[in-house]
């Protein structure tokens, strides 16, 4: 339960760095004690993933990152 996580973190005085609804999922981003950003993600109801499209997008993103280098 993402809301439960957010409530427990807030009770401990830890607020999310950012909170984003990507359409297909909802993400909470925190910074851990080592300064590393951590994402807690949950799928949005009703979203039906298309593995072929997801793979193509991932390959495109990796190719773009490699090209920037």
C-alpha positions, 0 to 999 in steps of 0.5 A, a space after each residue: 500500500 503506497 499510501 501506508 508507506 507515505 503515511 509511515 514515512 511522513 510520521 517519521 518526518 520524511 517527506 517525498 522528494 516528489 510525487 508523480 502520476 505517470 498515467 500508467 503508474 504513480 510514483 513516490 520518490 525519496 532520498 535515502 540516507 546515502 543520497 540515492 533517490 529511491 522510487 516506490 511505484 504502484 500500477 494504476 488500476 485499469 492499465 493494460 501493459 503492452 510488452 512490445 511497446 514497453 520493450 521498444 521504449 526501453 530500447 529507445 531510452 537505452 540507445 539515447 542514453 548510450 548516444 549521449 554517452 
